[in-house]
């Protein structure tokens, strides 16, 4: 566990039937809480089962999560709610079972967490040591002793206070008192009788009730959604808010394999090596930069330069293996720009001015990764320069067709001749395949960044072109207008500075793909949201240019597999071109 992070204790309680869904709730928690240490306490009434073993295996692979198990039997009759089992009564024993824990958040398993839990965890639980959201339905508003009643599906519990008040003993006394129960032995009734209406009030966004105040999902970008009532998302496919649950609904084996894929990637490229013919020649490598000679400026989008750094990192693996030399990334970046690496020649190529000969310095056979957003006009008429000169050997990967003028017969023929085309998004993939061009989904080249790793040195939260969730953290942007007049060297330095800043942060929340994807690649806890901060913005989610990354954001299981696949594929393409 990372000692520099905040620690949040979370408790679940269930029987054998519900354990298979805990990883789905945990996946949702991790979306905006992967920058905290999470201590998960699971109380259950069975010894062992396959689903519990798989949950333990999954959690064991998560860097900042630990699972603690407690076995407890309910030895009394149960006549509670029809859709709730007797295992929920085990909540009454939490203070006595978790003796080394002073405070926790209790969560039912029929909910989705779409918020940072730290502010909620830190709230004052009042004189009774429990924070609840007040019940809304008229039949539930008052407890059995006519005091204000709260919903126990989400609770913040101050266990020190509850132990001092002898919570468990008093709850069992209430259970055994027929005048208080009147035939109903449900733990929520018992907890509310104990609280006597003096529970601390939980903010309404921390327990939004399905079918009661679910309109609040449009009011708040950050919330806990509770599938209260008998209709559960894991039992039916037609729930109005089922998409919230389904966003995290994966097979736990897939999640386990995802963690193994990350480890596999790290091991595969630690000692990457290959042999080239020793003919003594110079290998020319092209580096695409987002510069436009007609408009006489560089891109003002930091993401363009982050992708260029990812390309340079691919070349770094080739150079290190060939020359049997290791470089830091900053060393290699400086050497590339000075063109002072033995056996290699680096040519910086303006993306929007491909046919301009002066930039190539009479070099031939320039192997060039052609990635990113294509392309801006080269003149006042809006014409584009997609004339790839014969001295370039292009490798199209992470290609995004951004200008519709590229969809001409001539340009499509050009792309077809250099296939297969690796596409950054499904929009580009579907468009090219509709024109019969051999292509595949590659994802973004910035997913291959591995020259920085998450360290959390600064403990800072960054909101990058996204609305801040709360009064902490710093707002950042990838739109840097001053870059348009800067030399490429400075633009790349700025991009590296931001990547390093992210790698040392606690958490990054962003609407920018080229902040989110590099953060994923570096292992930085991060979340992709719409610019207004919403994880479930339907317009944002359905955009075909980013939809695959939205899925990656909510279900990260395939990310490291695709990262490895893209790195390997591009390296093999380059080696093949060099060799033959």
C-alpha positions as CSV (number, residue, x, y, z in Angstrom):
1,X,0.0,0.0,0.0
2,X,1.2,3.5,-0.8
3,X,1.8,5.3,2.5
4,X,1.6,8.8,0.9
5,X,-2.1,8.3,-0.1
6,X,-5.2,8.9,2.0
7,X,-6.7,5.7,3.3
8,X,-10.5,5.1,3.1
9,X,-12.1,2.1,4.8
10,X,-15.1,0.6,3.0
11,X,-17.4,-2.2,4.3
12,X,-19.7,-4.6,2.5
13,X,-21.9,-7.3,3.9
14,X,-23.7,-10.1,2.1
15,X,-24.4,-13.8,1.6
16,X,-22.9,-16.1,-1.0
17,X,-25.3,-15.0,-3.8
18,X,-24.0,-11.4,-4.0
19,X,-20.3,-11.8,-3.7
20,X,-20.0,-12.1,-7.5
21,X,-21.1,-8.5,-7.9
22,X,-18.7,-6.8,-5.4
23,X,-16.0,-6.4,-8.0
24,X,-18.5,-4.3,-10.1
25,X,-19.1,-1.9,-7.3
26,X,-15.4,-1.9,-6.6
27,X,-14.7,-1.0,-10.3
28,X,-17.0,2.0,-10.0
29,X,-15.3,3.0,-6.8
30,X,-11.8,2.9,-8.4
31,X,-13.0,5.2,-11.2
32,X,-12.6,8.3,-9.0
33,X,-10.8,6.8,-6.0
34,X,-7.8,5.0,-7.4
35,X,-5.6,7.7,-5.9
36,X,-6.5,6.6,-2.3
37,X,-5.6,3.5,-0.4
38,X,-8.8,1.5,-0.1
39,X,-9.2,-1.0,2.7
40,X,-12.1,-3.2,1.8
41,X,-13.8,-5.0,4.7
42,X,-16.2,-7.8,3.7
43,X,-18.5,-9.5,6.2
44,X,-20.1,-12.7,5.0
45,X,-22.0,-15.7,6.5
46,X,-20.2,-18.5,4.5
47,X,-16.8,-20.1,4.7
48,X,-15.6,-20.1,1.1
49,X,-16.8,-20.2,-2.5
50,X,-15.4,-19.8,-6.0
51,X,-16.6,-16.3,-6.4
52,X,-14.9,-15.2,-3.1
53,X,-11.6,-16.8,-4.2
54,X,-11.8,-14.9,-7.5
55,X,-12.6,-11.6,-5.7
56,X,-9.5,-12.2,-3.5
57,X,-7.4,-12.9,-6.6
58,X,-8.6,-9.7,-8.3
59,X,-8.0,-7.5,-5.3
60,X,-4.6,-9.0,-4.8
61,X,-3.5,-7.5,-8.1
62,X,-4.7,-4.0,-7.4
63,X,-2.0,-1.7,-6.2
64,X,-3.9,0.4,-3.7
65,X,-6.6,-2.0,-2.5
66,X,-6.6,-4.6,0.3
67,X,-9.4,-7.0,1.2
68,X,-10.2,-8.1,4.7
69,X,-12.7,-10.9,5.3
70,X,-14.9,-11.5,8.4
71,X,-17.1,-14.6,8.8
72,X,-20.2,-14.1,11.0
73,X,-23.4,-16.1,11.2
74,X,-26.8,-14.6,11.9
75,X,-28.3,-16.9,14.5
76,X,-31.8,-15.3,14.8
77,X,-35.0,-15.4,12.8
78,X,-35.3,-12.9,10.0
79,X,-38.5,-11.3,8.8
80,X,-37.2,-8.2,7.0
81,X,-37.6,-7.0,3.4
82,X,-38.4,-9.6,0.8
83,X,-35.5,-8.6,-1.5
84,X,-33.0,-8.4,1.3
85,X,-31.4,-11.5,2.9
86,X,-30.5,-12.1,6.6
87,X,-26.8,-11.4,5.8
88,X,-27.6,-7.7,5.8
89,X,-28.2,-8.0,9.5
90,X,-24.5,-8.6,10.0
91,X,-24.0,-4.8,9.7
92,X,-25.1,-4.6,13.3
93,X,-21.8,-6.3,14.3
94,X,-19.4,-3.9,12.3
95,X,-18.0,-2.0,15.4
96,X,-17.3,-5.3,17.2
97,X,-15.8,-7.1,14.2
98,X,-13.6,-4.4,12.9
99,X,-11.8,-3.6,16.1
100,X,-8.7,-2.0,14.4
101,X,-10.8,0.4,12.3
102,X,-12.0,3.8,13.7
103,X,-14.2,4.9,10.8
104,X,-15.6,3.5,7.6
105,X,-18.2,3.9,4.8
106,X,-20.7,1.1,4.6
107,X,-22.1,0.4,1.1
108,X,-24.8,-2.0,-0.1
109,X,-23.8,-4.0,-3.2
110,X,-26.7,-2.7,-5.3
111,X,-25.1,0.7,-6.1
112,X,-22.6,2.5,-8.3
113,X,-20.1,5.0,-6.9
114,X,-19.4,8.0,-9.2
115,X,-17.6,10.3,-6.8
116,X,-14.4,10.8,-4.8
117,X,-15.3,9.3,-1.4
118,X,-12.7,11.2,0.7
119,X,-14.9,14.2,1.6
120,X,-17.7,11.8,2.6
121,X,-15.4,9.6,4.6
122,X,-14.1,12.7,6.5
123,X,-17.5,14.0,7.5
124,X,-18.6,14.4,11.2
125,X,-21.0,11.5,12.1
126,X,-22.6,13.4,15.0
127,X,-23.5,12.2,18.5
128,X,-24.8,8.8,17.4
129,X,-21.7,8.0,15.2
130,X,-23.7,7.4,12.0
131,X,-24.4,9.5,9.0
132,X,-27.5,8.6,6.8
133,X,-29.5,10.1,4.1
134,X,-33.1,10.8,5.2
135,X,-35.6,8.4,3.7
136,X,-37.9,10.0,1.1
137,X,-40.9,7.6,0.7
138,X,-43.7,8.5,3.1
139,X,-43.9,5.0,4.5
140,X,-40.2,5.1,5.5
141,X,-39.8,8.6,6.7
142,X,-40.4,7.8,10.4
143,X,-38.8,5.0,12.4
144,X,-40.7,2.6,14.7
145,X,-40.4,5.2,17.5
146,X,-41.7,8.0,15.3
147,X,-38.3,9.7,14.8
148,X,-36.7,10.8,11.5
149,X,-35.6,7.7,9.6
150,X,-32.6,7.3,7.2
151,X,-31.6,4.8,4.6
152,X,-28.9,2.4,5.7
153,X,-27.7,1.4,2.3
154,X,-25.0,4.0,2.5
155,X,-23.6,5.0,5.9
156,X,-20.6,6.7,7.3
157,X,-19.9,5.1,10.6
158,X,-17.6,6.4,13.4
159,X,-16.8,3.1,15.0
160,X,-15.0,4.7,18.0
161,X,-18.3,6.5,18.9
162,X,-20.4,3.4,18.2
163,X,-18.2,1.2,20.5
164,X,-18.5,3.8,23.3
165,X,-22.3,3.8,22.9
166,X,-22.4,0.0,22.8
167,X,-24.0,0.1,19.4
168,X,-24.1,-3.7,18.8
169,X,-25.5,-4.6,22.2
170,X,-28.2,-1.9,22.0
171,X,-29.1,-3.1,18.5
172,X,-29.5,-6.7,19.7
173,X,-31.6,-5.5,22.6
174,X,-33.9,-3.6,20.1
175,X,-34.0,-6.8,18.0
176,X,-35.2,-8.8,21.0
177,X,-37.8,-6.2,22.0
178,X,-41.1,-7.2,20.4
179,X,-42.7,-3.8,21.2
180,X,-40.1,-2.1,19.0
181,X,-40.0,-4.6,16.2
182,X,-43.6,-5.4,15.8
183,X,-42.8,-8.5,13.7
184,X,-40.2,-6.8,11.5
185,X,-36.5,-7.7,12.1
186,X,-34.8,-5.5,9.5
187,X,-31.5,-3.9,10.4
188,X,-32.4,-0.5,8.9
189,X,-35.3,-0.3,11.4
190,X,-33.0,-1.3,14.2
191,X,-30.3,1.3,13.3
192,X,-32.9,4.1,13.1
193,X,-34.3,3.2,16.5
194,X,-30.8,3.3,17.9
195,X,-30.2,6.7,16.3
196,X,-33.4,8.2,17.6
197,X,-33.4,10.6,14.6
198,X,-30.0,12.1,15.7
199,X,-28.0,10.6,12.8
200,X,-25.8,13.1,10.9
201,X,-27.4,14.1,7.6
202,X,-25.7,12.6,4.5
203,X,-25.7,14.9,1.5
204,X,-28.4,13.8,-1.0
205,X,-25.9,13.1,-3.8
206,X,-24.2,10.4,-1.7
207,X,-27.3,8.1,-1.9
208,X,-29.5,8.9,-4.9
209,X,-32.5,6.5,-4.7
210,X,-33.6,4.8,-7.9
211,X,-37.3,5.6,-8.6
212,X,-37.4,8.3,-5.9
213,X,-35.0,11.1,-6.5
214,X,-33.0,9.7,-9.5
215,X,-33.5,13.1,-11.3
216,X,-30.5,14.2,-9.1
217,X,-28.2,12.4,-11.6
218,X,-28.8,15.4,-13.8
219,X,-28.0,17.9,-11.0
220,X,-24.8,16.3,-9.8
221,X,-21.8,15.1,-11.8
222,X,-20.6,13.2,-8.8
223,X,-22.9,10.9,-6.9
224,X,-23.6,7.4,-5.5
225,X,-26.6,5.8,-7.3
226,X,-28.5,3.3,-5.2
227,X,-30.7,0.7,-6.9
228,X,-33.0,0.8,-3.9
229,X,-36.0,-1.4,-3.9
230,X,-36.6,-4.9,-5.3
231,X,-35.6,-4.2,-9.0
232,X,-31.8,-4.8,-9.1
233,X,-29.6,-4.2,-12.2
234,X,-28.0,-7.6,-11.8
235,X,-31.4,-9.4,-12.0
236,X,-33.0,-7.5,-14.9
237,X,-31.9,-6.0,-18.2
238,X,-34.5,-3.2,-18.6
239,X,-33.7,-1.0,-15.6
240,X,-33.9,2.7,-16.6
241,X,-30.5,3.4,-15.0
242,X,-29.0,0.0,-15.9
243,X,-26.4,1.8,-18.0
244,X,-24.8,3.0,-14.8
245,X,-24.3,-0.5,-13.6
246,X,-23.5,-2.0,-17.0
247,X,-20.7,0.6,-17.5
248,X,-18.7,-1.4,-14.9
249,X,-20.2,-4.9,-15.5
250,X,-17.3,-7.1,-16.5
251,X,-16.4,-10.7,-15.9
252,X,-14.0,-10.7,-13.0
253,X,-11.6,-13.0,-14.9
254,X,-11.3,-10.3,-17.5
255,X,-10.3,-7.8,-14.8
256,X,-7.7,-10.3,-13.4
257,X,-6.2,-10.8,-16.9
258,X,-6.0,-7.0,-17.3
259,X,-3.7,-6.7,-14.3
260,X,-1.6,-9.5,-15.7
261,X,-1.4,-7.7,-19.0
262,X,0.1,-4.7,-17.4
263,X,2.8,-6.9,-15.7
264,X,3.3,-8.6,-19.0
265,X,3.9,-5.3,-20.8
266,X,6.4,-4.1,-18.3
267,X,8.4,-7.4,-18.5
268,X,8.3,-7.6,-22.3
269,X,9.9,-4.3,-23.0
270,X,12.3,-4.2,-20.1
271,X,14.9,-6.0,-22.2
272,X,13.7,-5.4,-25.7
273,X,16.3,-6.4,-28.3
274,X,16.8,-7.4,-31.9
275,X,19.6,-7.7,-34.4
276,X,20.1,-5.6,-37.6
277,X,22.4,-6.3,-40.5
278,X,25.7,-4.6,-39.8
279,X,26.2,-2.8,-43.2
280,X,27.4,0.4,-41.6
281,X,24.6,2.5,-43.1
282,X,22.7,5.2,-41.4
283,X,19.0,4.6,-40.5
284,X,16.8,7.6,-41.2
285,X,13.8,8.0,-38.9
286,X,11.1,10.7,-39.5
287,X,9.3,12.5,-36.6
288,X,6.0,14.1,-37.5
289,X,5.4,17.4,-35.8
290,X,2.2,19.5,-35.8
291,X,3.6,22.5,-37.6
292,X,2.1,24.4,-40.5
293,X,4.3,26.5,-42.8
294,X,1.4,28.3,-44.5
295,X,0.0,29.6,-41.2
296,X,3.6,29.9,-39.9
297,X,2.8,28.5,-36.5
298,X,2.9,25.3,-34.4
299,X,-0.1,23.6,-32.8
300,X,-1.4,25.1,-29.7
301,X,-2.7,21.7,-28.5
302,X,-0.3,20.1,-26.1
303,X,-1.7,16.7,-27.0
304,X,0.0,16.9,-30.4
305,X,3.4,17.1,-28.8
306,X,2.6,14.3,-26.3
307,X,2.0,12.0,-29.3
308,X,5.3,13.1,-30.8
309,X,7.1,12.2,-27.6
310,X,5.4,8.8,-27.8
311,X,6.8,8.3,-31.3
312,X,10.3,9.3,-30.2
313,X,10.0,6.8,-27.3
314,X,9.4,4.0,-29.9
315,X,12.5,5.1,-31.8
316,X,14.4,5.1,-28.5
317,X,13.8,1.3,-28.1
318,X,15.1,0.8,-31.6
319,X,18.2,2.9,-31.0
320,X,19.0,1.4,-27.6
321,X,18.7,-2.2,-28.9
322,X,20.8,-1.4,-32.0
323,X,23.6,0.5,-30.2
324,X,23.5,-1.5,-27.0
325,X,23.1,1.8,-25.0
326,X,20.6,3.0,-22.5
327,X,19.4,6.6,-22.3
328,X,17.1,8.5,-20.0
329,X,14.2,9.8,-22.1
330,X,15.4,13.4,-21.6
331,X,18.9,12.5,-22.9
332,X,17.5,10.8,-25.9
333,X,15.1,13.6,-26.7
334,X,18.0,16.1,-26.6
335,X,20.2,13.8,-28.8
336,X,17.4,13.4,-31.3
337,X,17.0,17.2,-31.7
338,X,20.8,17.6,-32.0
339,X,21.0,14.6,-34.4
340,X,24.0,13.3,-32.6
341,X,23.4,9.5,-32.2
342,X,25.7,7.2,-34.1
343,X,24.1,5.3,-37.0
344,X,20.8,7.3,-36.9
345,X,19.5,10.4,-38.5
346,X,16.3,12.1,-37.2
347,X,14.3,14.3,-39.6
348,X,11.5,16.5,-38.2
349,X,8.7,16.6,-40.7
350,X,5.8,19.1,-40.8
351,X,2.6,17.2,-40.9
352,X,0.8,19.8,-43.0
353,X,3.6,20.3,-45.5
354,X,4.6,16.8,-46.5
355,X,5.7,17.6,-50.1
356,X,8.0,20.5,-49.1
357,X,11.5,19.1,-50.1
358,X,13.8,21.3,-48.0
359,X,12.9,19.7,-44.7
360,X,14.2,16.3,-45.8
361,X,17.8,17.5,-46.3
362,X,18.3,15.1,-49.3
363,X,17.7,12.0,-47.2
364,X,16.1,8.9,-48.5
365,X,14.4,5.9,-47.0
366,X,13.0,7.9,-44.1
367,X,11.0,5.4,-42.0
368,X,8.3,7.5,-40.5
369,X,5.5,6.8,-38.0
370,X,2.5,8.7,-39.4
371,X,0.2,9.1,-36.4
372,X,-2.1,11.6,-35.0
373,X,-4.7,14.1,-36.3
374,X,-4.6,14.7,-40.1
375,X,-4.5,17.5,-41.3
376,X,-4.7,21.4,-41.6
377,X,-4.8,23.3,-44.9
378,X,-1.7,24.4,-46.7
379,X,-3.2,27.4,-48.4
380,X,-6.0,30.0,-48.5
381,X,-8.1,27.6,-50.7
382,X,-8.2,25.0,-47.9
383,X,-6.2,22.5,-49.9
384,X,-4.3,19.9,-48.0
385,X,-0.8,18.4,-48.7
386,X,-1.1,14.6,-48.5
387,X,1.4,14.0,-51.2
388,X,3.8,11.6,-49.5
389,X,7.2,11.9,-51.2
390,X,9.0,8.8,-52.4
391,X,11.8,9.2,-49.9
392,X,9.4,8.5,-47.0
393,X,8.6,5.0,-45.9
394,X,5.4,5.6,-43.9
395,X,4.0,3.5,-41.1
396,X,0.4,4.6,-40.5
397,X,-0.7,3.9,-37.0
398,X,-2.8,5.7,-34.5
399,X,-4.1,7.6,-37.5
400,X,-7.1,10.0,-37.1
401,X,-8.9,11.3,-40.1
402,X,-9.7,14.8,-39.0
403,X,-10.1,16.7,-42.3
404,X,-12.9,15.4,-44.6
405,X,-10.9,16.6,-47.6
406,X,-8.7,13.5,-47.1
407,X,-11.7,11.5,-48.3
408,X,-10.9,12.0,-52.0
409,X,-10.1,9.2,-54.4
410,X,-6.5,10.3,-54.7
411,X,-5.9,10.4,-51.0
412,X,-7.8,7.2,-50.3
413,X,-5.6,5.5,-53.0
414,X,-2.6,6.8,-51.1
415,X,-3.8,5.3,-47.9
416,X,-4.7,2.1,-49.6
417,X,-1.2,1.7,-51.0
418,X,0.4,2.0,-47.5
419,X,-2.0,-0.3,-45.7
420,X,-2.8,-1.7,-43.3
421,X,-3.7,1.6,-41.6
422,X,-3.7,1.6,-37.8
423,X,-6.6,3.7,-36.7
424,X,-6.7,5.7,-33.5
425,X,-10.5,5.5,-33.2
426,X,-13.5,3.6,-34.6
427,X,-14.7,6.6,-36.5
428,X,-11.6,6.5,-38.7
429,X,-11.6,2.7,-38.8
430,X,-15.2,2.5,-40.0
431,X,-14.6,5.3,-42.6
432,X,-11.6,3.7,-44.1
433,X,-13.1,0.2,-44.1
434,X,-16.2,1.5,-45.8
435,X,-13.9,2.6,-48.7
436,X,-12.3,-0.9,-48.8
437,X,-9.0,0.2,-47.2
438,X,-7.2,-2.4,-45.2
439,X,-7.1,-1.1,-41.6
440,X,-7.3,-2.1,-38.0
441,X,-7.9,-0.5,-34.6
442,X,-4.6,0.5,-33.0
443,X,-5.6,3.0,-30.4
444,X,-3.5,6.1,-29.7
445,X,0.3,5.9,-29.8
446,X,0.4,7.8,-26.5
447,X,-0.8,4.6,-24.9
448,X,2.8,3.3,-25.4
449,X,4.4,5.9,-23.2
450,X,6.5,4.1,-20.5
451,X,9.4,6.5,-19.9
452,X,7.6,7.9,-16.8
453,X,5.8,6.0,-14.1
454,X,3.4,7.1,-11.4
455,X,5.1,8.3,-8.2
456,X,2.7,10.6,-6.5
457,X,5.5,12.9,-5.2
458,X,3.3,16.1,-5.1
459,X,0.0,14.7,-3.7
460,X,-1.8,17.1,-6.2
461,X,-5.1,16.6,-8.0
462,X,-5.3,18.1,-11.5
463,X,-8.4,18.9,-13.5
464,X,-7.3,19.1,-17.1
465,X,-9.9,20.9,-19.3
466,X,-12.6,19.5,-16.9
467,X,-14.7,21.1,-14.2
468,X,-13.3,20.8,-10.7
469,X,-15.3,18.5,-8.5
470,X,-14.6,20.3,-5.3
471,X,-12.5,23.1,-3.7
472,X,-9.2,21.2,-4.0
473,X,-6.8,20.5,-6.8
474,X,-5.6,22.7,-9.6
475,X,-7.1,23.4,-13.1
476,X,-4.9,22.8,-16.1
477,X,-5.4,23.0,-19.8
478,X,-3.8,21.5,-22.9
479,X,-4.6,24.6,-25.0
480,X,-1.4,26.7,-24.9
481,X,-1.8,29.7,-27.3
482,X,1.8,30.8,-26.7
483,X,3.1,27.6,-28.4
484,X,2.2,28.8,-31.9
485,X,5.2,31.0,-32.0
486,X,7.6,28.7,-30.2
487,X,10.2,26.4,-31.7
488,X,9.4,22.7,-31.8
489,X,12.1,22.0,-29.1
490,X,10.2,24.2,-26.6
491,X,6.8,22.6,-27.5
492,X,8.2,19.2,-26.8
493,X,9.8,20.3,-23.6
494,X,6.4,21.8,-22.4
495,X,4.7,18.5,-23.3
496,X,7.3,16.5,-21.3
497,X,6.9,18.9,-18.3
498,X,3.1,18.2,-18.3
499,X,3.6,14.4,-18.5
500,X,6.1,14.6,-15.6
501,X,3.7,16.7,-13.6
502,X,0.9,14.1,-14.2
503,X,3.3,11.3,-13.2
504,X,4.0,13.0,-9.9
505,X,0.3,13.8,-9.1
506,X,-2.2,12.0,-6.9
507,X,-5.0,12.0,-9.5
508,X,-5.9,13.4,-12.9
509,X,-9.4,14.1,-14.1
510,X,-9.7,15.2,-17.7
511,X,-11.7,15.6,-20.9
512,X,-8.5,15.4,-22.9
513,X,-7.6,12.1,-24.5
514,X,-4.0,13.0,-24.6
515,X,-3.9,13.6,-20.9
516,X,-6.0,10.5,-20.0
517,X,-4.3,8.0,-22.2
518,X,-0.7,8.9,-21.2
519,X,-1.8,8.8,-17.5
520,X,-3.3,5.4,-18.0
521,X,0.0,4.3,-19.7
522,X,2.1,5.7,-16.8
523,X,-0.2,4.1,-14.2
524,X,-1.5,7.5,-12.9
525,X,-4.9,7.3,-11.3
526,X,-7.2,9.1,-13.7
527,X,-10.7,9.5,-15.0
528,X,-12.0,10.6,-18.4
529,X,-15.0,12.9,-18.1
530,X,-16.8,15.4,-20.3
531,X,-15.6,19.0,-20.0
532,X,-18.4,19.7,-17.5
533,X,-17.1,16.9,-15.3
534,X,-19.7,14.2,-16.1
535,X,-18.6,10.6,-16.5
536,X,-21.9,9.6,-18.1
537,X,-22.5,12.5,-20.6
538,X,-24.3,10.7,-23.4
539,X,-23.1,13.1,-26.1
540,X,-19.6,12.7,-24.9
541,X,-19.8,8.9,-24.5
542,X,-21.4,8.3,-27.9
543,X,-18.9,10.4,-29.9
544,X,-17.3,7.7,-32.2
545,X,-13.9,9.5,-32.1
546,X,-13.7,8.9,-28.4
547,X,-16.2,6.1,-27.6
548,X,-13.5,3.4,-27.4
549,X,-11.6,5.5,-24.8
550,X,-14.8,6.0,-22.8
551,X,-15.2,2.3,-22.6
552,X,-11.5,2.1,-21.6
553,X,-12.2,4.7,-18.9
554,X,-15.0,2.6,-17.4
555,X,-13.6,-0.8,-18.1
556,X,-9.8,-0.7,-18.2
557,X,-9.4,-4.4,-18.7
558,X,-8.1,-4.3,-22.3
559,X,-5.8,-1.3,-22.0
560,X,-2.5,-2.9,-21.3
561,X,-3.1,-5.7,-23.7
562,X,-3.6,-3.1,-26.5
563,X,-0.6,-1.1,-25.3
564,X,1.6,-4.1,-25.7
565,X,0.0,-5.0,-29.0
566,X,0.5,-1.5,-30.5
567,X,4.1,-1.2,-29.2
568,X,5.0,-4.6,-30.6
569,X,3.3,-4.0,-33.9
570,X,5.0,-0.7,-34.6
571,X,8.4,-2.0,-33.6
572,X,8.0,-5.0,-35.9
573,X,6.9,-2.7,-38.8
574,X,10.0,-0.5,-38.3
575,X,12.4,-3.5,-38.0
576,X,10.9,-5.0,-41.1
577,X,11.5,-1.8,-43.1
578,X,15.0,-1.5,-41.8
579,X,15.9,-5.1,-42.5
580,X,14.5,-5.2,-46.0
